[in-house]
Every structure is written in structure tokens, then in C-alpha cells.
Amino acid sequence: MNKSKVSKYDYIDFLIGTQRVYSSAEAERVSPEQKNGTAHDGYTRQLHRLFPTTERLWSEAQAHVDLNKGCLIIDDSTLDKFYSRKIELVTRHWSGKHKRVVSGINLVTMLWNDGERHIPVDCRIYSI
């Protein structure tokens, strides 16, 4: 297997710097030109290698979180899926946006905040 031309920080740097288009093709287009430069497939492969888990998220965030100060913010959001009939995670949830029960995927996220920084520490998809 060849060594990846994309580090795990290359796509993160791209996301921080971009304002509108978030895709591997756009990352390739704006990356510095170099001999044997990075193709958009390199970004895609790297993202698949770094499949996010809640444990990995916490291990990255833990160094930035001071448990003696700040607060933990928990949010549950419903990702609307009105026209889905056979998507596995779609169930009925209350939507604050629509002020009624809708079909969707319920996403619960946890964010730590100390007044200056917002650090994501966990996220879960709620499934009955």
C-alpha cells in the first residue's frame, strides 16, 4: 500500500479555510500545486481511513477540556427525512423547527464551552 499524500490535518485545514464548497474535489483544486500532487481521491480515501468514533472524538477533545470550569451543552436535533420509507435510522421524533412530530434521524451532540471555546466532545444517533 502506498503512503497517503494527504495527512489527517490537510482536509481539516481545508475546511477551516473554505467558505462555501466542502468537497474532496474542491480540496484538490485549491491545494498547493506540486509534482505528483494530491488527487481528490486521496482526500476521500483518507476520510474513510479516519472513520469517526465517539471514542476518537473524545480522545482528541480531552486535552482541550478543563473539567473544573466551563459547561456541557447537550443538544438533540432531528434531521428531517419526510420522504423516506425504508431508511434504517428514520423514526418519528418531535421537531422544534416544525413544532410537530416528523420522520427523521435524531442526533444528540455534546459540546463543552468555557465562554471562549466550543469543543465537541460526543455525538450519538438515537435509535429505538
Backbone as a chain_set.jsonl record, in Angstrom:
{"seq": "MNKSKVSKYDYIDFLIGTQRVYSSAEAERVSPEQKNGTAHDGYTRQLHRLFPTTERLWSEAQAHVDLNKGCLIIDDSTLDKFYSRKIELVTRHWSGKHKRVVSGINLVTMLWNDGERHIPVDCRIYSI", "coords": {"N": [[0.836, -1.173, 0.0], [0.593, 2.183, -0.872], [2.049, 5.126, 0.594], [-0.029, 7.598, 1.981], [-0.754, 10.686, 0.398], [-2.067, 12.622, 1.639], [-2.492, 14.112, 4.738], [-4.101, 13.651, 7.958], [-4.67, 16.167, 8.784], [-4.746, 17.808, 6.566], [-7.278, 17.934, 5.235], [-8.8, 18.989, 7.295], [-7.591, 21.516, 7.592], [-8.339, 22.545, 5.113], [-11.155, 22.64, 5.446], [-11.348, 24.553, 7.464], [-10.373, 26.79, 6.134], [-12.051, 27.176, 3.907], [-15.014, 28.696, 2.544], [-17.383, 28.161, 1.196], [-17.669, 25.829, -0.607], [-17.576, 22.464, 0.141], [-15.908, 19.859, -0.478], [-14.146, 16.941, -1.653], [-13.159, 17.229, -4.209], [-13.015, 20.007, -4.473], [-11.122, 20.525, -2.494], [-8.886, 19.362, -3.678], [-8.637, 21.074, -5.878], [-7.913, 23.555, -4.732], [-5.6, 23.003, -3.367], [-2.04, 23.345, -2.773], [-0.014, 23.554, -5.684], [1.993, 20.925, -6.782], [4.59, 18.633, -7.752], [3.374, 15.46, -8.662], [0.955, 15.89, -7.249], [-1.826, 15.967, -4.874], [-4.689, 14.037, -5.465], [-8.286, 14.263, -5.695], [-9.334, 11.864, -4.885], [-7.501, 11.0, -3.021], [-8.094, 12.544, -0.76], [-10.659, 11.566, -0.22], [-10.132, 8.824, 0.302], [-8.549, 9.117, 2.613], [-10.413, 10.209, 4.411], [-12.113, 8.03, 4.707], [-10.404, 6.236, 5.954], [-10.108, 7.411, 8.412], [-12.43, 6.95, 9.957], [-14.916, 8.354, 11.931], [-15.311, 7.933, 15.436], [-17.0, 7.894, 18.595], [-15.238, 7.539, 20.679], [-12.783, 8.254, 19.535], [-13.288, 10.949, 18.985], [-13.583, 11.981, 21.617], [-11.005, 11.427, 22.617], [-9.47, 13.188, 21.126], [-10.58, 15.63, 21.926], [-10.277, 15.736, 24.688], [-7.846, 16.77, 25.693], [-8.232, 19.485, 25.457], [-10.261, 20.2, 27.124], [-11.224, 21.493, 30.197], [-12.198, 20.087, 33.046], [-12.879, 21.312, 35.412], [-13.926, 23.796, 34.987], [-16.166, 25.7, 32.916], [-18.933, 24.608, 30.824], [-21.213, 21.976, 29.957], [-22.907, 21.44, 27.029], [-25.809, 20.07, 25.783], [-27.447, 18.906, 22.969], [-30.271, 17.968, 21.107], [-31.117, 17.115, 17.906], [-33.312, 16.905, 15.134], [-32.937, 15.408, 12.107], [-34.561, 16.045, 9.321], [-36.444, 13.742, 7.425], [-38.583, 13.512, 5.441], [-39.57, 12.128, 3.181], [-38.668, 9.58, 3.294], [-38.93, 6.076, 3.431], [-37.786, 3.647, 3.89], [-35.37, 3.912, 5.209], [-33.033, 2.936, 7.552], [-32.485, 4.207, 10.137], [-34.474, 6.083, 10.456], [-37.018, 7.384, 12.362], [-39.926, 8.425, 14.244], [-39.89, 11.663, 15.547], [-40.03, 14.491, 17.764], [-39.98, 17.698, 16.364], [-38.549, 20.727, 16.886], [-38.264, 22.709, 15.043], [-40.37, 22.323, 13.211], [-42.46, 22.176, 14.92], [-43.925, 19.882, 15.517], [-44.429, 16.279, 15.386], [-42.198, 14.51, 13.376], [-40.871, 12.493, 10.666], [-37.588, 11.354, 10.917], [-34.029, 11.488, 11.632], [-32.633, 11.235, 14.756], [-30.26, 13.168, 16.261], [-27.929, 13.451, 18.789], [-25.872, 15.706, 20.356], [-22.908, 16.651, 22.158], [-21.326, 19.386, 23.602], [-18.583, 21.131, 24.845], [-18.05, 24.153, 26.608], [-16.242, 27.032, 27.463], [-16.78, 29.664, 27.557], [-15.2, 30.929, 25.736], [-14.197, 29.011, 23.962], [-15.527, 26.391, 21.919], [-15.898, 23.077, 22.128], [-16.466, 20.076, 20.58], [-17.507, 17.119, 22.156], [-18.86, 14.704, 22.109], [-21.091, 12.707, 20.15], [-24.127, 11.206, 19.168], [-26.262, 8.989, 17.418], [-29.579, 8.656, 17.926], [-31.411, 5.776, 18.364], [-34.222, 3.756, 18.349]], "CA": [[0.0, 0.0, 0.0], [1.367, 3.419, -0.964], [1.846, 6.11, 1.654], [-1.012, 8.608, 1.614], [-0.245, 12.031, 0.158], [-2.916, 13.508, 2.428], [-2.477, 13.831, 6.172], [-5.421, 13.867, 8.546], [-4.856, 17.595, 9.01], [-4.916, 18.526, 5.3], [-8.694, 18.21, 4.976], [-9.244, 19.886, 8.363], [-7.134, 22.846, 7.2], [-9.196, 22.962, 4.005], [-12.472, 23.002, 5.978], [-11.211, 25.808, 8.197], [-10.115, 27.881, 5.199], [-13.051, 27.35, 2.862], [-16.219, 29.405, 2.96], [-18.607, 27.761, 0.512], [-17.729, 24.493, -1.192], [-16.915, 21.484, 1.003], [-15.831, 18.577, -1.171], [-12.78, 16.486, -1.925], [-12.752, 17.821, -5.489], [-12.63, 21.396, -4.208], [-9.858, 20.47, -1.745], [-7.84, 19.119, -4.669], [-8.5, 22.256, -6.721], [-7.27, 24.674, -4.037], [-4.365, 22.596, -2.692], [-0.845, 23.87, -3.444], [0.453, 22.754, -6.816], [3.28, 20.28, -6.589], [4.77, 17.454, -8.593], [2.608, 14.339, -8.111], [0.06, 16.476, -6.251], [-2.89, 15.162, -4.289], [-5.942, 13.948, -6.207], [-9.446, 14.296, -4.795], [-9.499, 10.519, -4.335], [-6.649, 10.912, -1.843], [-8.868, 13.08, 0.361], [-11.749, 10.631, 0.066], [-9.572, 7.64, 0.961], [-8.118, 9.494, 3.959], [-11.607, 10.355, 5.24], [-12.622, 6.697, 5.009], [-9.48, 5.623, 6.912], [-10.281, 8.067, 9.705], [-13.846, 6.882, 10.29], [-15.065, 8.927, 13.263], [-15.995, 7.217, 16.508], [-17.127, 8.762, 19.757], [-14.001, 7.418, 21.463], [-11.75, 9.049, 18.861], [-13.639, 12.354, 19.201], [-13.245, 12.337, 22.99], [-9.545, 11.418, 22.799], [-8.966, 14.434, 20.531], [-11.103, 16.785, 22.654], [-9.959, 15.655, 26.116], [-6.715, 17.65, 26.027], [-8.676, 20.879, 25.385], [-11.374, 20.384, 28.044], [-10.918, 21.607, 31.624], [-13.402, 19.61, 33.719], [-13.155, 22.132, 36.584], [-14.629, 25.026, 34.612], [-16.916, 25.582, 31.667], [-20.199, 23.891, 30.939], [-21.501, 20.979, 28.941], [-24.152, 21.746, 26.322], [-26.338, 18.889, 25.113], [-28.474, 19.292, 22.004], [-30.807, 16.903, 20.258], [-31.635, 17.668, 16.654], [-33.947, 15.953, 14.23], [-32.608, 15.607, 10.697], [-35.819, 15.711, 8.643], [-36.442, 12.772, 6.323], [-40.021, 13.419, 5.177], [-39.943, 11.229, 2.09], [-38.01, 8.28, 3.44], [-39.808, 4.998, 3.875], [-37.039, 2.435, 4.228], [-34.058, 4.206, 5.761], [-32.997, 2.199, 8.814], [-32.472, 5.017, 11.356], [-35.562, 7.051, 10.466], [-38.144, 7.126, 13.25], [-40.723, 9.62, 14.495], [-39.331, 12.496, 16.611], [-40.518, 15.859, 17.849], [-39.109, 18.677, 15.728], [-38.781, 22.099, 17.313], [-38.334, 23.521, 13.829], [-41.697, 22.192, 12.601], [-43.426, 22.193, 16.026], [-44.752, 18.675, 15.426], [-43.674, 15.042, 15.232], [-41.849, 14.271, 11.972], [-39.939, 11.393, 10.393], [-36.231, 11.861, 10.816], [-32.954, 10.855, 12.377], [-32.384, 12.042, 15.941], [-28.828, 13.31, 16.528], [-27.649, 14.069, 20.078], [-24.481, 16.159, 20.391], [-22.433, 17.257, 23.4], [-20.329, 20.406, 23.316], [-18.06, 21.77, 26.043], [-17.818, 25.567, 26.356], [-15.702, 27.768, 28.61], [-17.033, 31.075, 27.309], [-14.397, 31.34, 24.583], [-14.028, 27.9, 23.023], [-16.578, 25.385, 21.792], [-15.223, 21.82, 21.805], [-17.376, 18.926, 20.532], [-16.954, 16.01, 22.938], [-19.564, 13.45, 21.841], [-22.306, 12.762, 19.327], [-24.757, 9.899, 19.03], [-27.518, 8.897, 16.688], [-30.512, 7.967, 18.785], [-32.171, 4.763, 17.643], [-35.096, 2.982, 19.24]], "C": [[0.883, 1.239, 0.0], [1.045, 4.351, 0.198], [0.9, 7.198, 1.147], [-0.337, 9.958, 1.415], [-0.998, 13.057, 0.986], [-2.796, 13.13, 3.901], [-3.869, 14.099, 6.737], [-5.695, 15.346, 8.786], [-5.085, 18.379, 7.715], [-6.378, 18.889, 5.046], [-9.268, 19.126, 6.056], [-8.832, 21.317, 8.04], [-7.979, 23.396, 6.061], [-10.562, 23.414, 4.526], [-12.432, 24.313, 6.745], [-11.096, 26.982, 7.226], [-11.203, 28.139, 4.177], [-14.298, 28.039, 3.406], [-17.492, 28.837, 2.345], [-18.664, 26.307, 0.086], [-16.918, 23.531, -0.334], [-16.917, 20.135, 0.291], [-14.37, 18.221, -1.398], [-12.262, 17.078, -3.228], [-12.308, 19.271, -5.31], [-11.328, 21.448, -3.431], [-8.691, 20.237, -2.688], [-7.569, 20.384, -5.477], [-7.726, 23.376, -6.035], [-5.98, 24.285, -3.323], [-3.152, 23.123, -3.473], [-0.39, 22.942, -4.571], [1.84, 22.206, -6.512], [3.36, 19.076, -7.519], [4.112, 16.267, -7.908], [1.689, 14.806, -6.989], [-1.059, 15.529, -5.828], [-4.134, 15.203, -5.168], [-7.098, 13.945, -5.213], [-9.715, 12.922, -4.186], [-8.641, 10.313, -3.088], [-7.355, 11.44, -0.602], [-9.978, 12.112, 0.764], [-11.236, 9.389, 0.791], [-9.15, 7.947, 2.401], [-9.323, 9.641, 4.888], [-12.194, 8.996, 5.614], [-11.706, 5.969, 6.006], [-9.697, 6.158, 8.318], [-11.743, 8.071, 10.129], [-14.051, 7.357, 11.723], [-15.795, 7.988, 14.225], [-16.091, 8.173, 17.687], [-15.876, 8.703, 20.626], [-12.889, 8.263, 20.855], [-12.011, 10.544, 19.06], [-13.244, 12.791, 20.609], [-11.736, 12.359, 23.204], [-8.911, 12.671, 22.2], [-9.355, 15.646, 21.384], [-10.601, 16.863, 24.086], [-8.837, 16.612, 26.528], [-7.126, 19.117, 26.086], [-9.758, 21.21, 26.402], [-10.858, 20.434, 29.477], [-12.197, 21.257, 32.388], [-13.773, 20.434, 34.947], [-13.832, 23.451, 36.25], [-15.292, 24.813, 33.255], [-18.218, 24.847, 31.895], [-20.367, 22.954, 29.751], [-22.858, 21.303, 28.329], [-24.574, 20.495, 25.569], [-27.485, 19.328, 24.217], [-28.97, 18.058, 21.279], [-31.481, 17.56, 19.071], [-32.276, 16.554, 15.847], [-33.585, 16.325, 12.811], [-33.803, 15.11, 9.898], [-35.605, 14.742, 7.491], [-37.904, 12.493, 5.964], [-40.392, 12.317, 4.187], [-39.296, 9.862, 2.189], [-39.013, 7.253, 3.955], [-39.009, 3.809, 4.394], [-35.612, 2.725, 4.695], [-34.044, 3.697, 7.198], [-33.139, 3.075, 10.06], [-33.618, 6.012, 11.46], [-36.692, 6.562, 11.364], [-38.883, 8.441, 13.457], [-40.147, 10.359, 15.708], [-40.021, 13.848, 16.604], [-39.499, 16.789, 17.201], [-39.483, 20.066, 16.225], [-38.917, 23.033, 16.121], [-39.741, 23.507, 13.249], [-42.815, 22.223, 13.637], [-44.426, 21.046, 15.926], [-43.835, 17.462, 15.32], [-43.447, 14.787, 13.741], [-40.983, 13.021, 11.859], [-38.546, 11.976, 10.244], [-35.25, 11.016, 11.609], [-32.632, 11.777, 13.544], [-30.895, 12.012, 16.27], [-28.642, 14.056, 17.843], [-26.167, 14.436, 20.098], [-24.171, 16.785, 21.743], [-21.256, 18.169, 23.066], [-19.882, 21.012, 24.633], [-17.72, 23.21, 25.692], [-17.277, 26.217, 27.619], [-15.91, 29.269, 28.457], [-16.274, 31.6, 26.107], [-14.316, 30.258, 23.523], [-15.236, 26.987, 23.049], [-15.911, 24.102, 21.299], [-16.26, 20.7, 21.744], [-16.744, 17.748, 21.267], [-17.654, 14.682, 22.676], [-20.728, 13.715, 20.891], [-22.817, 11.349, 19.15], [-25.995, 10.023, 18.168], [-28.449, 8.052, 17.539], [-31.365, 7.028, 17.962], [-32.973, 3.954, 18.646], [-34.878, 1.508, 19.007]], "O": [[1.822, 1.332, 0.791], [-0.072, 4.366, 0.715], [1.024, 7.658, 0.012], [0.553, 10.33, 2.18], [-0.616, 14.227, 1.033], [-2.977, 11.969, 4.268], [-4.712, 14.701, 6.072], [-6.848, 15.734, 8.974], [-5.571, 19.508, 7.766], [-6.681, 20.026, 4.683], [-10.132, 19.953, 5.766], [-9.633, 22.238, 8.195], [-8.301, 24.584, 6.044], [-11.074, 24.45, 4.101], [-13.377, 25.099, 6.683], [-11.66, 28.048, 7.471], [-11.269, 29.238, 3.626], [-14.588, 27.962, 4.599], [-18.574, 29.007, 2.908], [-19.634, 25.617, 0.399], [-15.728, 23.743, -0.105], [-17.853, 19.353, 0.457], [-13.484, 19.074, -1.343], [-11.077, 17.392, -3.348], [-11.337, 19.707, -5.927], [-10.503, 22.328, -3.678], [-7.629, 20.838, -2.527], [-6.415, 20.729, -5.732], [-6.957, 24.08, -6.69], [-5.326, 25.143, -2.731], [-3.229, 23.322, -4.686], [-0.382, 21.719, -4.429], [2.73, 22.921, -6.053], [2.347, 18.571, -8.004], [4.272, 16.083, -6.701], [1.643, 14.203, -5.917], [-1.204, 14.432, -6.368], [-4.582, 16.277, -5.568], [-6.909, 13.659, -4.03], [-10.264, 12.829, -3.088], [-9.007, 9.544, -2.199], [-7.237, 10.864, 0.479], [-10.203, 11.872, 1.95], [-11.83, 8.95, 1.775], [-9.367, 7.136, 3.301], [-9.252, 9.233, 6.047], [-12.714, 8.829, 6.717], [-12.184, 5.172, 6.814], [-9.493, 5.444, 9.3], [-12.245, 9.087, 10.611], [-13.428, 6.825, 12.642], [-16.773, 7.337, 13.856], [-15.345, 9.149, 17.764], [-15.496, 9.7, 21.24], [-12.136, 8.915, 21.579], [-11.077, 11.317, 19.276], [-12.641, 13.85, 20.783], [-11.234, 13.233, 23.91], [-7.911, 13.163, 22.724], [-8.564, 16.574, 21.548], [-10.509, 17.957, 24.644], [-8.891, 17.197, 27.609], [-6.431, 19.92, 26.709], [-10.141, 22.372, 26.537], [-10.145, 19.534, 29.921], [-13.16, 22.024, 32.384], [-14.872, 20.276, 35.478], [-14.271, 24.158, 37.156], [-14.996, 23.849, 32.548], [-18.561, 24.504, 33.027], [-19.751, 23.122, 28.699], [-23.85, 21.427, 29.048], [-23.791, 19.926, 24.807], [-28.389, 20.039, 24.657], [-28.179, 17.202, 20.883], [-32.314, 18.453, 19.225], [-31.832, 15.406, 15.88], [-33.887, 17.428, 12.356], [-34.038, 13.905, 9.804], [-34.69, 14.91, 6.685], [-38.4, 11.383, 6.157], [-41.416, 11.654, 4.346], [-39.376, 9.069, 1.25], [-39.84, 7.552, 4.816], [-39.491, 3.051, 5.235], [-34.74, 1.864, 4.583], [-34.951, 4.0, 7.973], [-33.872, 2.696, 10.973], [-33.723, 6.72, 12.461], [-37.247, 5.482, 11.163], [-38.494, 9.465, 12.894], [-39.941, 9.761, 16.764], [-40.53, 14.296, 15.577], [-38.3, 16.681, 17.456], [-40.604, 20.527, 16.009], [-39.618, 24.042, 16.197], [-40.255, 24.547, 12.84], [-43.991, 22.289, 13.277], [-45.613, 21.21, 16.21], [-42.619, 17.599, 15.182], [-44.383, 14.84, 12.943], [-40.428, 12.552, 12.853], [-38.345, 12.964, 9.538], [-35.598, 9.98, 12.175], [-32.386, 12.967, 13.347], [-30.335, 10.947, 16.529], [-29.141, 15.17, 18.0], [-25.308, 13.58, 19.883], [-25.041, 17.369, 22.389], [-20.327, 17.786, 22.356], [-20.72, 21.373, 25.459], [-17.173, 23.479, 24.623], [-17.79, 25.985, 28.714], [-15.278, 30.058, 29.16], [-16.662, 32.61, 25.52], [-14.361, 30.546, 22.327], [-15.888, 26.831, 24.081], [-15.415, 24.054, 20.174], [-16.881, 20.397, 22.763], [-15.583, 17.416, 21.031], [-17.099, 13.629, 22.99], [-21.271, 14.818, 20.847], [-22.037, 10.408, 19.0], [-26.687, 11.041, 18.191], [-28.162, 6.893, 17.84], [-31.975, 7.437, 16.974], [-32.448, 3.521, 19.672], [-35.516, 0.679, 19.657]]}, "num_chains": 1, "name": "protein.A"}
